[in-house]
Amino acid sequence: MKVGAGNLLQTWHVSTPISLTCLHFLTFTTSVPSVTTRTTNPRNLYINIGSRTQTTCSLTKPVAVLVIPQQTHTLTHTKITKGQEEAMEAQNKLRSEFLQVLRSRRTTPVPLTIELAKPVTDPLDQNSPPSEVELEIMTSCPKADIANLQDLLKEENLYLTVEEGDQGKLPLLILSLKEKTKAERRPAVVFLHSTNKYKEYLRPLLEAYASRGYVAISVDSRYHGERASSATTYRDALVSAWKTGETMPFIYDTVWDLIKLADYLSQREDVDPSRIGITGISLGGMHSWFAAFADPRYVVAAPIIGVQVCSSKATIIENCHAAFVQGFRWAIDNDMWQARVNSIKPVFEAAREDLGKSEIDKEVVEKVWDRIAPGLASQFDSPYSVPSIAPRSLIIINGAEDPRCPIGGLVTPESNARQVYGELNSLDNFKIILEPGVGHQITKLQVKESSDWFDRFLKPKLVPSTSNCKLCVML
């Protein structure tokens, strides 16, 4: 694909996400090599599946052409049981509901286009520059032993148009090794930064992954990096979302961008569309979790310090039944919401004042989540959205002492996630790591474990199927 300013992506791009309700049986195709669609009537979507009968699904908005690549998983070539079928139907119903929420605040669909951009030399940090310790952790990522790596790296700076408006251009930083021979399709990994950071912050990770044969991509999330104009842009956007209800800057709007990014990556000539992974740190961890939930094209996910888990122990978990995914609802009900709220406190202060409260309480917290991210503390919370990633590969990496992803409270013998991965015969695709003595911070161990996870599932010949980390919990 030739990339130039204003070049329109010619094929297979959706101008607005469609509800997966009418595609529910396609998500976990077991015998069909590929699924394609075409449109002749802009109000109808025609689905061709090999030699199967053509199926029509009515849409409320015109769409372009969609391709859903074959998904490799443990159900391939096996008979699907009733329990597996029910689990997949539940996943797709929930995913469809979430996509409807994303669509509810979108403007008129625009063509998905790419433009050349210039490298950012002085990125905007809305908090404080990375510390030396943070940079050391980032550069600890496993890297191929290439003496002249910098000379061999290919760097792309692009803008991907995802919708109308001042936040409608998604800035991309892409690193890969320069091609010496005929282009081969490679695995790709998308990286998401934490609150108040920017895509360039993740460059050491991109370089490390690129050195190992990946196409490595980082983006500026909504109201961050090139999409921010001041040190308060993200904070102001959150407050505006509470006041007007017109946008969803906390998690959801960036997930929309990541769905569009999957459209683009799936059509790059150097990317294998069946091997796209996603990871992120803190806010970026939540972005990666929800993107994997929303879009099955992200076949491997590794959210870091972004998903809340619950356990009976605050150190190493020995019993794989003793950990389970909790979330925003649990934090509200158990008065454990303070750390997460304090990370974006201005929006909660604005809500407190509007609601006539003397202090922020659980009612304020719940109303803010419902307003700026509908369903975040209810039907789309982690006990429901995380299991919907199954049977795709998922590792959740947290610090055991993280107050934003608190560990504590009730212990259940089996988590929702374990049940679904078990029903889909995919327990080896699910792991939780809780690092003892670590709070809300990224560590070298987390960087290494997420790197190994991607190598295991996107480049399976590179590493053994088991980790050397004694802290790992297989669910």
C-alpha positions as CSV (number, residue, x, y, z in Angstrom):
1,M,0.0,0.0,0.0
2,K,1.4,3.4,-1.0
3,V,1.0,6.0,1.8
4,G,0.6,9.6,0.8
5,A,-1.1,12.7,2.1
6,G,-4.8,12.3,1.8
7,N,-4.7,8.8,0.2
8,L,-8.0,7.0,0.6
9,L,-7.8,3.4,1.7
10,Q,-9.3,1.8,-1.3
11,T,-10.8,-1.5,0.1
12,W,-12.3,-3.2,3.0
13,H,-12.9,-0.4,5.4
14,V,-16.0,0.3,7.5
15,S,-17.1,3.9,7.7
16,T,-19.0,3.1,10.9
17,P,-18.8,0.0,13.1
18,I,-21.7,-2.3,12.5
19,S,-23.5,-4.2,15.3
20,L,-22.1,-7.7,15.6
21,T,-25.6,-8.9,16.3
22,C,-26.0,-9.7,12.7
23,L,-22.5,-11.2,12.5
24,H,-22.6,-13.1,15.7
25,F,-22.0,-16.5,14.1
26,L,-18.9,-15.3,12.3
27,T,-16.8,-14.3,15.3
28,F,-15.6,-17.8,16.0
29,T,-15.7,-19.4,12.6
30,T,-14.2,-22.9,12.7
31,S,-14.2,-24.2,9.2
32,V,-14.5,-21.3,6.8
33,P,-11.1,-19.9,5.5
34,S,-12.3,-16.3,5.3
35,V,-15.3,-14.1,5.6
36,T,-16.0,-11.3,3.2
37,T,-18.7,-8.8,2.6
38,R,-19.8,-6.5,-0.1
39,T,-22.4,-3.8,-0.5
40,T,-24.6,-3.0,-3.4
41,N,-27.4,-1.4,-1.5
42,P,-26.1,1.0,1.1
43,R,-28.9,0.0,3.5
44,N,-28.1,-3.7,3.4
45,L,-25.1,-5.8,4.2
46,Y,-24.5,-9.0,2.1
47,I,-22.4,-11.6,3.7
48,N,-20.6,-14.3,1.6
49,I,-19.2,-17.2,3.5
50,G,-17.5,-19.7,1.1
51,S,-20.3,-21.6,-0.6
52,R,-22.9,-20.8,2.0
53,T,-26.1,-19.1,1.2
54,Q,-26.0,-15.3,1.1
55,T,-27.3,-13.6,4.2
56,T,-28.7,-10.1,4.5
57,C,-28.6,-7.9,7.6
58,S,-30.3,-4.5,7.6
59,L,-28.3,-1.5,8.7
60,T,-29.3,2.0,9.8
61,K,-26.2,3.6,8.2
62,P,-24.3,2.9,5.0
63,V,-21.1,0.8,5.3
64,A,-18.3,0.1,3.0
65,V,-16.7,-3.4,2.6
66,L,-15.7,-5.4,5.7
67,V,-13.3,-8.3,5.9
68,I,-13.2,-10.5,9.1
69,P,-10.0,-12.6,8.9
70,Q,-10.0,-16.1,10.1
71,Q,-9.3,-16.4,13.8
72,T,-7.1,-19.1,15.1
73,H,-8.2,-20.6,18.4
74,T,-8.7,-23.8,20.3
75,L,-12.1,-24.5,18.7
76,T,-10.7,-25.0,15.2
77,H,-11.7,-28.4,13.7
78,T,-13.6,-29.4,16.8
79,K,-17.3,-29.8,17.4
80,I,-18.8,-26.9,19.2
81,T,-20.8,-27.9,22.2
82,K,-24.0,-26.3,23.4
83,G,-22.1,-24.6,26.2
84,Q,-19.6,-23.1,23.8
85,E,-22.3,-21.9,21.5
86,E,-24.1,-20.2,24.4
87,A,-20.9,-18.6,25.6
88,M,-20.1,-17.2,22.1
89,E,-23.7,-15.9,21.7
90,A,-23.4,-14.1,25.1
91,Q,-20.1,-12.6,24.0
92,N,-21.4,-11.3,20.8
93,K,-24.6,-9.9,22.3
94,L,-22.6,-7.9,24.8
95,R,-20.1,-6.8,22.1
96,S,-23.0,-5.7,20.0
97,E,-24.4,-3.6,22.8
98,F,-21.0,-2.0,23.4
99,L,-20.6,-1.1,19.8
100,Q,-24.0,0.5,19.8
101,V,-22.9,2.7,22.7
102,L,-19.8,3.7,20.7
103,R,-21.9,4.6,17.7
104,S,-24.4,6.6,19.8
105,R,-22.2,9.6,20.0
106,R,-20.5,9.5,16.7
107,T,-20.9,12.1,14.0
108,T,-21.5,11.5,10.3
109,P,-19.2,8.7,9.0
110,V,-16.2,9.8,7.1
111,P,-13.9,7.8,4.7
112,L,-11.0,6.2,6.4
113,T,-7.9,8.1,5.1
114,I,-4.3,8.4,5.9
115,E,-2.0,11.4,5.7
116,L,1.7,11.7,6.1
117,A,2.8,13.5,9.3
118,K,6.1,14.9,10.6
119,P,7.9,13.3,13.6
120,V,7.2,14.9,16.9
121,T,10.3,16.2,18.5
122,D,8.8,17.9,21.6
123,P,5.8,15.9,22.7
124,L,3.3,17.5,25.1
125,D,3.3,15.9,28.6
126,Q,0.3,16.9,30.6
127,N,1.9,15.9,33.9
128,S,5.6,15.5,34.2
129,P,8.3,14.1,31.9
130,P,9.3,10.5,32.2
131,S,11.7,9.8,35.0
132,E,15.1,8.0,34.5
133,V,13.6,5.0,36.2
134,E,10.7,4.9,33.8
135,L,13.0,5.2,30.8
136,E,15.2,2.4,32.2
137,I,12.2,0.1,32.5
138,M,11.0,0.9,29.0
139,T,14.5,0.1,27.6
140,S,14.6,-3.2,29.4
141,C,12.3,-4.8,26.9
142,P,13.9,-7.8,25.1
143,K,15.6,-6.7,21.9
144,A,17.3,-8.5,19.1
145,D,21.1,-8.2,19.0
146,I,21.4,-5.9,16.0
147,A,24.5,-3.6,16.1
148,N,23.2,-1.1,13.7
149,L,19.5,-1.3,14.7
150,Q,18.8,2.4,14.3
151,D,19.9,2.4,10.7
152,L,17.7,-0.6,10.0
153,L,14.5,0.8,11.5
154,K,11.8,2.2,9.3
155,E,9.8,4.9,10.9
156,E,6.3,6.1,9.8
157,N,4.4,9.1,11.1
158,L,0.8,9.1,10.0
159,Y,-2.6,10.6,10.7
160,L,-5.5,8.2,10.3
161,T,-8.9,10.0,9.9
162,V,-11.4,8.2,12.1
163,E,-14.3,10.7,12.3
164,E,-15.1,14.3,12.0
165,G,-14.0,17.0,14.4
166,D,-10.8,18.2,16.1
167,Q,-10.2,14.7,17.6
168,G,-11.0,12.9,14.3
169,K,-7.3,12.4,13.3
170,L,-5.5,9.6,15.0
171,P,-1.7,10.2,15.2
172,L,0.3,7.0,14.6
173,L,4.0,6.2,15.2
174,I,5.0,2.9,13.4
175,L,8.4,1.2,13.6
176,S,9.5,-1.9,11.7
177,L,12.6,-3.3,10.2
178,K,13.4,-2.2,6.7
179,E,12.6,-4.8,4.1
180,K,15.6,-6.3,2.2
181,T,13.6,-8.7,0.1
182,K,10.0,-9.2,-0.9
183,A,7.7,-7.9,1.8
184,E,6.5,-10.5,4.2
185,R,3.4,-10.2,6.4
186,R,4.5,-9.8,10.0
187,P,2.8,-9.8,13.4
188,A,1.8,-6.4,14.7
189,V,1.4,-5.0,18.2
190,V,-0.4,-1.8,19.2
191,F,0.9,0.1,22.3
192,L,-1.2,2.5,24.4
193,H,0.3,5.1,26.7
194,S,-0.8,6.0,30.2
195,T,-2.7,9.1,31.4
196,N,-1.1,12.4,30.3
197,K,1.6,10.7,28.3
198,Y,2.0,10.3,24.5
199,K,2.9,7.8,21.8
200,E,6.6,8.8,21.7
201,Y,6.9,7.8,25.4
202,L,6.5,4.2,24.2
203,R,9.3,4.4,21.5
204,P,11.7,2.1,23.4
205,L,9.1,-0.6,23.4
206,L,8.4,-0.1,19.7
207,E,12.1,-0.3,18.9
208,A,12.5,-3.5,20.8
209,Y,9.5,-5.2,19.2
210,A,10.5,-4.0,15.7
211,S,14.0,-5.5,16.2
212,R,12.3,-8.8,16.8
213,G,10.3,-8.7,13.6
214,Y,7.1,-7.0,14.6
215,V,5.4,-4.0,13.1
216,A,5.1,-1.9,16.3
217,I,2.5,0.9,16.5
218,S,1.7,3.5,19.1
219,V,-1.0,6.1,19.0
220,D,-2.0,9.3,20.9
221,S,-5.2,8.5,22.7
222,R,-8.0,11.1,22.8
223,Y,-6.9,14.5,24.2
224,H,-3.3,13.4,24.5
225,G,-0.1,14.0,22.6
226,E,-0.7,15.7,19.3
227,R,-4.4,15.7,20.1
228,A,-3.8,18.0,23.1
229,S,-3.3,21.7,23.0
230,S,-2.4,22.4,26.7
231,A,-1.5,20.7,29.9
232,T,-5.2,20.5,30.9
233,T,-6.7,19.3,27.6
234,Y,-7.6,15.8,28.9
235,R,-8.9,17.1,32.2
236,D,-11.0,19.7,30.4
237,A,-12.4,17.0,28.0
238,L,-13.5,14.9,30.9
239,V,-15.3,17.8,32.6
240,S,-17.0,18.7,29.3
241,A,-18.2,15.2,28.9
242,W,-19.8,15.3,32.3
243,K,-21.4,18.7,31.5
244,T,-22.7,17.9,28.0
245,G,-22.7,14.1,27.6
246,E,-21.6,14.6,24.0
247,T,-18.3,12.7,24.1
248,M,-16.8,9.7,25.9
249,P,-13.1,10.7,26.5
250,F,-12.5,8.1,29.2
251,I,-11.7,4.9,27.4
252,Y,-14.6,4.6,25.0
253,D,-13.7,7.2,22.3
254,T,-10.1,5.8,22.1
255,V,-11.6,2.3,21.6
256,W,-13.5,3.6,18.6
257,D,-10.1,4.8,17.2
258,L,-8.6,1.4,17.9
259,I,-11.4,-0.3,15.9
260,K,-10.6,2.0,13.0
261,L,-6.9,1.3,13.5
262,A,-7.6,-2.4,13.1
263,D,-9.3,-1.6,9.8
264,Y,-6.1,0.0,8.6
265,L,-3.6,-2.5,10.0
266,S,-5.6,-5.4,8.5
267,Q,-5.0,-4.0,5.0
268,R,-1.3,-3.1,5.3
269,E,0.8,-5.3,3.0
270,D,3.4,-5.9,5.8
271,V,0.9,-6.9,8.5
272,D,-0.5,-10.4,9.0
273,P,-4.2,-9.6,9.9
274,S,-4.5,-12.8,11.8
275,R,-1.6,-11.8,14.2
276,I,-2.4,-8.4,15.7
277,G,-1.9,-7.9,19.4
278,I,-2.6,-5.0,21.7
279,T,-1.1,-3.8,25.0
280,G,-1.1,-0.7,27.2
281,I,-0.1,0.8,30.5
282,S,-2.6,2.0,33.1
283,L,-5.2,4.0,31.0
284,G,-3.6,2.3,28.0
285,G,-4.2,-1.0,29.7
286,M,-7.9,-0.2,29.9
287,H,-7.8,0.9,26.3
288,S,-6.3,-2.5,25.3
289,W,-8.7,-4.5,27.4
290,F,-11.7,-2.8,25.9
291,A,-10.4,-2.8,22.3
292,A,-9.8,-6.6,22.6
293,F,-13.3,-6.9,23.9
294,A,-14.8,-4.8,21.1
295,D,-12.8,-6.1,18.2
296,P,-11.9,-9.8,17.7
297,R,-9.2,-8.8,15.3
298,Y,-7.0,-8.1,18.3
299,V,-6.1,-11.7,18.8
300,V,-3.7,-11.3,21.7
301,A,-4.1,-8.7,24.6
302,A,-1.8,-7.8,27.4
303,P,-3.2,-5.0,29.6
304,I,-0.7,-3.8,32.2
305,I,-1.9,-2.3,35.5
306,G,-5.2,-1.5,33.9
307,V,-7.6,-4.3,34.9
308,Q,-8.9,-4.8,38.5
309,V,-8.5,-8.3,39.9
310,C,-9.6,-9.7,43.3
311,S,-7.9,-12.2,45.5
312,S,-7.8,-13.5,49.0
313,K,-4.1,-12.7,49.2
314,A,-2.1,-9.6,48.6
315,T,1.0,-11.4,47.5
316,I,1.6,-14.4,45.3
317,I,-1.5,-16.4,44.4
318,E,-0.8,-20.1,44.7
319,N,-4.3,-21.4,43.9
320,C,-5.5,-20.7,40.3
321,H,-9.1,-20.7,41.6
322,A,-8.4,-17.9,44.1
323,A,-8.2,-15.0,41.7
324,F,-10.9,-13.5,39.7
325,V,-11.6,-10.3,37.7
326,Q,-13.4,-7.5,39.5
327,G,-14.0,-4.0,38.3
328,F,-15.5,-0.6,38.7
329,R,-18.8,-1.8,40.3
330,W,-16.9,-3.7,42.9
331,A,-14.7,-0.7,43.7
332,I,-17.9,1.4,44.2
333,D,-19.6,-1.2,46.4
334,N,-16.5,-1.8,48.5
335,D,-15.5,1.8,48.9
336,M,-12.3,1.2,46.9
337,W,-12.8,3.8,44.3
338,Q,-10.7,6.7,45.7
339,A,-7.3,6.0,43.9
340,R,-8.9,5.7,40.5
341,V,-11.0,8.8,41.1
342,N,-8.0,10.8,42.3
343,S,-6.2,10.1,39.0
344,I,-8.8,12.2,37.2
345,K,-10.3,14.1,40.1
346,P,-11.4,17.4,38.4
347,V,-14.3,15.7,36.6
348,F,-15.6,14.2,39.9
349,E,-15.2,17.6,41.6
350,A,-17.3,19.2,38.9
351,A,-19.9,16.5,39.4
352,R,-19.9,16.9,43.1
353,E,-20.5,20.6,42.8
354,D,-23.3,20.1,40.2
355,L,-25.0,17.5,42.4
356,G,-24.8,19.7,45.5
357,K,-22.6,17.4,47.5
358,S,-20.1,18.5,50.1
359,E,-17.6,15.8,49.1
360,I,-17.1,13.1,46.5
361,D,-19.0,9.9,47.5
362,K,-20.0,6.7,45.8
363,E,-23.1,8.3,44.3
364,V,-21.0,10.9,42.6
365,V,-18.6,8.3,41.3
366,E,-21.4,6.1,39.9
367,K,-23.1,9.0,38.2
368,V,-19.8,10.2,36.6
369,W,-19.0,6.7,35.2
370,D,-22.6,6.4,33.9
371,R,-22.3,9.8,32.2
372,I,-18.9,9.7,30.6
373,A,-18.6,5.9,30.0
374,P,-22.1,4.3,30.0
375,G,-22.0,0.7,31.2
376,L,-18.5,0.9,32.6
377,A,-19.7,0.1,36.1
378,S,-22.5,-2.2,35.0
379,Q,-22.9,-4.4,31.9
380,F,-19.5,-3.7,30.3
381,D,-17.5,-3.9,33.6
382,S,-14.6,-6.3,33.7
383,P,-16.4,-9.4,35.0
384,Y,-18.4,-9.3,31.8
385,S,-16.2,-7.7,29.1
386,V,-13.0,-9.6,30.1
387,P,-14.5,-13.1,29.6
388,S,-15.8,-11.9,26.2
389,I,-12.2,-11.9,25.0
390,A,-12.1,-15.7,25.2
391,P,-10.8,-17.8,23.6
392,R,-8.3,-15.3,22.4
393,S,-5.0,-15.0,24.3
394,L,-5.2,-12.6,27.3
395,I,-2.6,-11.9,30.1
396,I,-3.5,-9.4,32.8
397,I,-0.4,-8.0,34.6
398,N,-0.8,-6.0,37.8
399,G,1.0,-5.0,40.9
400,A,-0.4,-6.8,44.0
401,E,-0.5,-3.5,45.9
402,D,-2.1,-1.4,43.2
403,P,-4.7,0.9,44.8
404,R,-6.2,1.8,41.4
405,C,-6.6,-1.9,40.6
406,P,-7.3,-3.1,44.2
407,I,-6.9,-6.6,45.4
408,G,-9.2,-7.6,48.2
409,G,-12.7,-8.5,49.2
410,L,-14.6,-11.6,48.5
411,V,-13.1,-14.8,47.1
412,T,-15.1,-16.9,44.6
413,P,-14.1,-20.5,43.6
414,E,-14.3,-19.7,39.9
415,S,-14.1,-16.5,38.0
416,N,-16.4,-15.6,35.1
417,A,-13.3,-15.5,32.9
418,R,-12.1,-18.9,34.0
419,Q,-15.5,-20.4,33.3
420,V,-15.6,-19.0,29.8
421,Y,-12.0,-19.9,28.9
422,G,-12.7,-23.4,30.3
423,E,-15.9,-23.8,28.3
424,L,-14.0,-22.8,25.2
425,N,-11.1,-25.2,26.0
426,S,-8.7,-22.3,26.1
427,L,-7.4,-22.2,29.7
428,D,-3.8,-22.0,28.4
429,N,-4.7,-18.7,26.7
430,F,-5.5,-16.9,30.0
431,K,-3.0,-15.8,32.7
432,I,-2.9,-13.3,35.5
433,I,0.3,-12.0,37.0
434,L,0.3,-10.2,40.4
435,E,3.7,-8.8,41.3
436,P,4.2,-8.7,45.1
437,G,5.1,-5.4,46.7
438,V,4.3,-3.4,43.5
439,G,1.8,-0.6,43.4
440,H,0.5,1.3,40.4
441,Q,3.7,1.3,38.4
442,I,5.2,-0.5,35.5
443,T,8.2,-2.8,36.2
444,K,10.8,-4.7,34.2
445,L,9.1,-7.9,35.0
446,Q,5.8,-6.7,33.5
447,V,7.6,-5.5,30.4
448,K,9.3,-8.9,30.0
449,E,6.2,-11.0,30.7
450,S,4.0,-9.1,28.2
451,S,6.8,-9.4,25.6
452,D,7.1,-13.2,26.2
453,W,3.3,-13.5,25.9
454,F,3.2,-11.9,22.5
455,D,6.1,-14.0,21.3
456,R,4.4,-17.1,22.5
457,F,1.1,-16.5,20.7
458,L,2.1,-14.3,17.7
459,K,5.5,-15.9,17.1
460,P,5.1,-19.3,18.7
461,K,8.3,-20.8,17.5
462,L,10.4,-18.3,19.4
463,V,9.7,-19.2,23.0
464,P,8.5,-22.2,25.0
465,S,4.8,-22.4,25.9
466,T,5.4,-21.9,29.7
467,S,6.8,-18.9,31.5
468,N,9.7,-18.9,33.9
469,C,7.9,-16.3,36.1
470,K,7.0,-17.9,39.5
471,L,4.4,-15.2,40.0
472,C,2.3,-16.2,37.1
473,V,-1.3,-17.4,37.7
474,M,-2.9,-19.5,35.1
475,L,-6.7,-19.2,35.2
